[in-house]
Amino acid sequence: MKLTTWAKRTMGKMIHKALSAVPSSAGWFSLIRESYAGAWQTNVTADDTSTLLKFSAIYSCVTGIAGDISKLRIKLCKDVNGIWEEITSNSPFLAVLRKPNHFQNRIQFLEQWIISKLLSGNTYVLLQRDNRGGENAGVVRAQYVLNPTLVTPLVSDSGDVYYELKKDPLSRLEEARAIVPASEIIHDRFNCLWHPLVGVAPLYACALSATMANRIVNSSTGFFANRSMPGGVLSAPGRISDETAARLKAAFEANFGGENAGKLAVLGDDLKFQPMQMTAEAAQLTEQLKFAIEDIARAFHYPLFKLGGEMPAYSNGPDAVITMYYTDCLQTLIEAVELCEDEGLALPSGYHTELDLEGLMRMDTAGLYKTISEAVSGGGWLSPNEGRFKANLKPVKGGDSPMIQQQNYSLEALAKRDAKEDPFATSKPDQAAPVKEKPKTEDEMKALIAYELRKELAA
């Protein structure tokens, strides 16, 4: 679609440019998703997104990832002498981080952000500013995650990016169609396999596996709804007319199908019933469902143990499992949110947003206390009050300084010791002669002379 000579006042800005619509996900991937050429003609197509979400593995991956990220508090941090310190007051950026808009709290906002990215490959966040300094200027006071199906990226002839937005009253978009510059939209996109403005969702890689799993579950549901009685063929030894075949079929289905399945059938004239549907054992449904779940977990980089698989055996305990989950699945999504927020809020140099990983890496009580104890007493990493803070305990008097054992020396002191000729005092020093005290009185002088004479005579 080619949009030419737009002259529409949108968000306080007049646009007069030739804009070309970027192909949407429907443009890149046909609405009829074929597993092979001509598959749609034989009714072998992937389900749509709403149907795929009915399979528990897809639902668990999407809601599990979104839930784990949404519980992380967004912190505003400032660089203070190379150390990132959290700002908790007196900043115009804090309000929108704590309450993104008029109908969502921060958890609901982040959850919708991640769900949109996982299902459509794209998250569009509309920024609403206080307009201090003019239209489309000032501090962001609200953020709205838009329905991705109502947003179309546009590119001008000069390469500038705009976004066409359709009406969305909940997000304060009351016009039927509006065009906004890229500065007013946060566009967080997944892997852009074909176009840098079009993200590709993990569903693209596992839609067929999830469709197969849905087919298996639906088939099993119908099978057991029929009291586990399979379909089959009712045959006669001789030739019968179409009218007779239709009458026998209707009578057999009415008397022995559905709720009547399992009743005793008496067949005359040498009629025979032959089951024709494979049993669950023959189709190996359990193995097929297991493969589908594993394939879905691969596409989302979601750990299989969170979908009912076995817990990995790590010698370091559950902390190693959580770290693996973070690095393989969540880290890219989390850092993308942080960077998008930094750029969208136009934070000044020396500021950035950070999702608090304490909400993800929480340990059990015994593990927490052991880690704090080792950090406080093992090498002076934390002061006692810093350790108490991590355990949600109040500070104590005298606990503000890190501790270290007395026998530990600084590197500077050890360098001075090693600079000596005999740093370890291996040679024995000469024993100095005892210093004799000078007699103070005449009697002491006489006594000393007598002692020396007796010593000589004895020698």
C-alpha positions in Angstrom: 0.0 0.0 0.0 1.3 3.4 -0.9 0.2 6.4 1.1 1.0 9.7 -0.7 0.9 13.3 0.3 -0.4 12.8 3.9 -1.6 16.2 5.3 -3.0 15.2 8.6 -2.5 16.9 11.9 -1.6 14.1 14.3 -0.3 14.4 17.8 0.3 18.1 17.1 2.5 17.6 14.1 1.7 18.2 10.4 3.1 15.5 8.1 3.5 16.1 4.4 5.5 13.1 3.2 5.2 10.1 0.9 5.0 7.1 3.1 5.2 3.4 2.2 3.6 0.8 4.5 6.0 -1.9 5.7 4.6 -5.4 5.0 2.9 -6.7 8.1 3.2 -10.2 9.5 0.2 -11.2 7.3 2.2 -9.9 4.3 5.2 -12.0 5.2 3.3 -15.1 6.2 0.1 -16.1 4.4 -3.0 -16.3 6.4 -3.3 -19.9 5.2 -0.2 -21.5 6.8 0.8 -24.5 4.8 3.1 -27.3 6.1 4.0 -28.1 2.5 2.9 -26.9 -0.9 -0.7 -27.6 -1.5 -1.4 -28.7 2.0 -4.3 -26.3 2.3 -6.1 -28.3 -0.4 -6.0 -31.4 1.8 -7.0 -29.4 5.0 -3.5 -29.5 6.5 -3.0 -26.0 7.8 -1.8 -24.4 11.0 -4.3 -23.1 13.4 -4.6 -19.4 14.1 -3.2 -17.8 17.2 -6.3 -17.9 19.3 -6.7 -21.7 18.6 -3.0 -22.4 19.2 -3.3 -20.8 22.7 -5.8 -23.5 23.6 -3.0 -26.0 23.8 -1.6 -25.9 27.3 2.1 -25.9 26.3 1.7 -22.7 24.2 -0.4 -21.0 27.0 2.1 -22.0 29.6 5.1 -20.7 27.7 3.5 -17.3 26.9 2.0 -16.7 30.3 5.0 -18.1 32.2 7.5 -15.9 30.5 5.3 -12.8 30.7 4.5 -13.5 34.4 8.1 -14.0 35.4 9.2 -10.7 33.7 6.2 -8.7 34.9 6.9 -9.3 38.5 10.3 -7.6 38.2 10.2 -4.0 39.5 11.5 -1.3 37.1 14.2 0.7 38.8 15.5 4.1 37.8 19.2 4.2 38.4 21.9 6.9 38.3 25.6 6.6 37.8 27.4 7.8 40.9 31.2 7.5 40.7 30.8 4.4 38.5 28.2 2.7 40.7 24.6 2.5 39.7 22.4 3.7 42.5 18.7 3.5 42.5 16.7 6.8 42.6 13.6 6.6 44.7 12.4 10.2 44.8 12.6 13.6 43.2 12.7 12.5 39.6 10.1 13.3 36.9 10.6 9.8 35.4 9.5 7.9 38.4 5.8 8.4 38.1 5.3 6.7 34.7 7.5 3.8 35.8 5.4 3.2 38.9 2.0 3.8 37.1 2.3 3.5 33.3 -1.2 4.6 32.5 -4.7 5.2 33.8 -5.9 1.5 33.7 -2.8 -0.6 34.3 -0.3 -1.0 37.1 3.3 -1.8 36.3 2.8 -5.6 36.5 -0.2 -5.6 34.0 1.7 -3.2 31.7 4.8 -5.4 31.5 2.8 -8.5 31.2 0.9 -7.1 28.2 4.2 -5.9 26.7 5.7 -9.4 26.7 2.6 -11.2 25.6 2.3 -8.9 22.6 5.9 -9.6 21.7 5.6 -13.4 22.1 2.4 -13.7 20.1 2.8 -11.2 17.4 6.6 -10.6 17.4 6.0 -6.9 17.9 5.2 -4.6 20.8 4.1 -1.0 20.1 4.0 1.4 23.1 2.4 4.8 22.5 4.0 7.6 24.6 2.0 10.5 26.0 4.0 13.5 27.0 3.3 16.5 29.2 4.2 18.8 26.2 6.5 21.0 28.3 8.5 22.8 25.6 5.9 22.2 22.8 4.0 19.4 21.1 5.6 16.0 21.2 8.1 17.3 23.8 8.6 17.1 27.5 8.5 14.2 30.0 6.5 11.0 29.3 3.6 10.8 31.6 1.8 7.7 30.2 2.6 4.6 28.2 0.0 2.5 26.3 0.7 -1.0 24.8 -1.2 -1.0 21.6 -3.0 -3.8 19.8 -0.4 -4.9 17.2 -3.1 -5.5 14.6 -4.0 -1.8 14.7 -0.5 -0.6 14.0 1.3 -0.4 10.6 5.0 0.8 10.4 5.6 3.4 7.6 8.8 4.5 5.9 9.2 7.8 4.1 11.2 8.2 0.9 14.0 9.7 3.0 14.0 6.7 5.3 12.2 8.2 8.3 10.0 5.9 10.2 6.4 6.6 11.2 3.5 4.5 12.5 -0.1 4.5 11.4 -2.4 3.9 14.3 -6.1 3.0 14.2 -8.7 4.0 16.6 -8.2 2.7 20.2 -10.2 4.7 22.8 -8.6 2.8 25.7 -5.2 4.1 24.6 -6.7 7.7 24.1 -6.6 7.3 20.3 -10.0 8.8 19.3 -9.3 9.4 15.6 -10.1 6.7 13.0 -6.5 6.9 11.7 -3.4 8.7 13.0 0.2 8.9 11.9 2.9 9.5 14.6 6.7 9.8 14.3 8.9 7.0 15.6 9.9 9.2 18.6 6.4 8.8 20.0 6.4 5.0 19.7 8.4 2.3 21.5 8.7 -0.5 19.0 10.1 -3.6 20.7 10.4 -6.4 18.1 11.4 -10.0 18.2 13.8 -11.7 15.7 13.5 -9.6 12.5 14.1 -12.4 10.0 13.0 -10.6 6.8 12.5 -7.0 7.6 14.1 -4.8 10.4 10.7 -3.4 11.3 8.8 -6.7 11.4 9.4 -9.0 14.3 8.7 -12.8 14.0 7.0 -14.5 16.9 8.1 -17.9 18.2 4.7 -19.2 17.2 6.0 -19.1 13.6 8.4 -22.0 14.4 6.1 -24.2 16.4 2.6 -23.5 15.0 2.5 -26.9 13.2 3.5 -28.8 16.2 0.9 -27.1 18.3 -1.7 -27.7 15.6 -0.9 -31.4 15.6 -1.2 -31.5 19.3 -4.6 -29.7 19.1 -5.8 -32.3 16.5 -4.7 -35.1 18.8 -6.5 -33.7 21.8 -9.6 -33.0 19.8 -9.6 -36.5 18.3 -9.1 -38.1 21.7 -11.8 -36.0 23.2 -14.2 -37.2 20.5 -13.0 -40.7 20.9 -13.7 -40.8 24.6 -16.9 -38.9 24.2 -18.0 -41.9 22.2 -17.2 -44.1 25.2 -13.9 -45.2 23.5 -15.9 -47.0 20.8 -14.2 -46.5 17.4 -16.0 -45.8 14.1 -16.1 -48.5 11.5 -17.8 -50.2 8.5 -21.1 -52.0 8.5 -21.0 -54.5 5.6 -23.3 -57.1 4.1 -22.2 -60.2 2.1 -24.4 -59.2 -0.9 -25.3 -56.1 -2.8 -27.7 -53.6 -1.1 -29.3 -50.5 -2.5 -28.4 -47.0 -1.5 -31.7 -46.5 0.3 -31.1 -49.7 2.4 -27.5 -48.6 3.2 -28.7 -45.1 4.3 -31.4 -46.7 6.5 -29.0 -49.1 8.1 -26.4 -46.4 8.7 -29.0 -44.0 10.3 -30.4 -46.8 12.5 -27.0 -48.0 13.6 -25.8 -44.5 14.5 -29.0 -43.7 16.4 -29.1 -46.9 18.4 -25.4 -47.5 19.0 -23.6 -44.1 18.7 -23.0 -41.3 21.1 -24.6 -41.9 24.4 -25.8 -45.3 23.2 -22.3 -46.5 22.4 -21.5 -49.9 24.1 -25.0 -51.3 23.8 -25.6 -54.7 22.5 -26.2 -54.8 18.7 -27.9 -57.8 17.1 -27.1 -57.9 13.4 -28.9 -60.2 11.0 -28.5 -61.2 7.3 -24.7 -61.8 8.0 -24.1 -58.0 8.6 -20.6 -57.3 10.1 -19.2 -54.3 11.9 -15.4 -53.7 11.4 -13.6 -50.9 13.4 -11.5 -48.7 11.1 -10.0 -46.1 13.4 -6.6 -46.7 15.0 -6.5 -47.1 18.7 -4.5 -44.7 20.9 -1.8 -47.3 21.3 -1.4 -47.8 17.6 -1.1 -44.0 16.9 1.3 -43.5 19.8 -0.4 -40.3 20.9 1.6 -39.9 24.0 4.9 -39.8 22.1 3.4 -37.4 19.6 2.2 -35.0 22.3 5.6 -35.2 24.0 7.3 -34.2 20.8 4.9 -31.3 20.3 5.6 -30.0 23.8 9.4 -30.3 23.4 9.2 -28.5 20.0 7.2 -25.7 21.5 9.6 -25.3 24.4 12.5 -25.1 21.9 10.8 -22.3 20.0 10.2 -20.2 23.1 13.6 -21.2 24.7 11.5 -22.2 27.7 12.9 -24.9 30.0 11.2 -28.2 29.6 11.0 -28.9 33.3 8.5 -26.0 33.7 6.2 -27.8 31.3 6.2 -31.0 33.3 9.6 -32.4 32.2 12.3 -33.7 34.5 14.2 -31.2 36.6 17.8 -30.9 35.4 20.4 -32.4 37.8 22.8 -29.7 38.9 25.2 -30.0 41.7 24.8 -26.3 42.6 21.1 -26.7 43.3 18.1 -24.8 42.1 20.1 -21.5 41.7 21.9 -23.0 38.7 18.5 -23.9 37.1 17.1 -20.4 37.6 20.3 -18.9 36.1 20.0 -21.2 33.1 16.4 -20.1 32.6 17.4 -16.5 32.9 20.3 -16.6 30.4 18.6 -18.8 27.8 15.0 -17.4 27.9 14.5 -14.2 29.8 17.7 -12.1 29.5 17.2 -10.9 26.0 13.6 -10.0 26.6 14.5 -8.2 29.9 17.4 -6.2 28.4 15.3 -5.2 25.4 12.6 -3.7 27.7 15.3 -1.8 29.6 16.9 -0.3 26.5 13.5 0.5 24.9 12.5 2.3 28.1 15.7 4.3 28.2 15.3 5.5 24.7 11.5 6.0 24.9 11.7 8.1 28.0 14.7 10.0 26.6 16.7 9.5 29.9 19.6 11.9 30.2 23.2 10.7 30.2 24.1 8.8 33.4 20.6 7.4 33.9 19.0 4.1 32.9 16.2 1.7 33.8 16.8 -1.7 35.3 14.5 -4.6 36.1 15.1 -5.8 39.6 16.2 -9.4 39.3 15.7 -10.0 43.0 12.1 -10.9 42.1 13.4 -13.7 39.9 16.4 -14.9 41.8 14.8 -15.3 45.2 16.3 -18.2 47.2 14.9 -20.4 49.9 15.4 -19.1 53.5 18.3 -21.4 54.3 20.1 -20.7 51.0 19.6 -16.9 51.5 21.0 -16.9 55.0 24.0 -19.0 54.0 24.8 -16.7 51.0 24.5 -13.6 53.2 26.7 -15.1 55.9 29.4 -16.0 53.5 29.4 -12.6 51.9 29.6 -10.8 55.2 32.1 -12.9 57.0 34.0 -14.6 54.2 35.8 -11.7 52.6 34.3 -8.3 53.5 32.0 -8.1 50.5 29.0 -6.9 52.4 28.6 -5.1 55.7 26.3 -6.7 58.3 23.6 -4.1 57.6 23.8 -4.7 53.9 23.3 -8.4 54.5 20.4 -7.7 56.9 18.8 -5.5 54.2 18.7 -8.4 51.8 16.9 -10.5 54.4 14.4 -7.6 55.0 15.8 -6.9 58.5 16.4 -3.5 60.1 20.1 -2.2 60.4 21.9 -2.5 63.8 24.3 -0.2 65.4 27.9 -0.7 64.3 26.9 -2.8 61.3 27.7 -0.3 58.5 31.3 -1.3 57.8 32.4 -4.5 56.1 34.3 -6.9 58.3 37.5 -8.8 57.7 39.7 -11.0 59.9 42.6 -9.4 61.8 45.3 -11.7 60.4 44.6 -10.5 56.9 47.1 -7.8 55.7 46.8 -5.3 52.9 48.9 -5.8 49.8 50.7 -2.6 50.5 51.9 -3.8 54.0 53.0 -7.2 52.5 55.0 -5.3 49.8 56.9 -3.3 52.4 57.7 -6.5 54.3 58.9 -8.3 51.2 61.2 -5.3 50.3 63.4 -6.0 53.4 66.7 -7.9 53.1 65.4 -10.6 55.4 61.6 -10.3 55.2 60.9 -13.5 57.1 63.7 -13.0 59.8 65.4 -16.3 59.1 68.9 -15.2 60.5 69.4 -15.0 64.3 70.4 -11.5 65.5 73.5 -11.2 67.8 72.6 -11.2 71.5 73.5 -7.9 73.0 75.3 -7.9 76.3 73.1 -6.9 79.2 73.4 -3.3 80.2 74.8 -2.9 83.7 73.3 -0.2 85.8 75.8 2.2 87.2 76.0 2.1 91.1 74.3 5.1 92.6 75.8 5.1 96.2 79.2 4.4 97.8 77.8 1.2 99.5 76.7 -0.1 96.1 80.1 0.7 94.6 81.8 -1.3 97.4 79.5 -4.2 96.9 80.1 -4.3 93.2 83.9 -4.3 93.7 83.6 -7.1 96.2 81.5 -9.1 93.7 84.0 -8.7 90.9 86.9 -9.8 93.2 85.1 -12.9 94.3 84.3 -13.7 90.6 88.0 -13.4 89.6 89.2 -15.5 92.5 86.7 -18.2 91.7 87.9 -18.2 88.1 
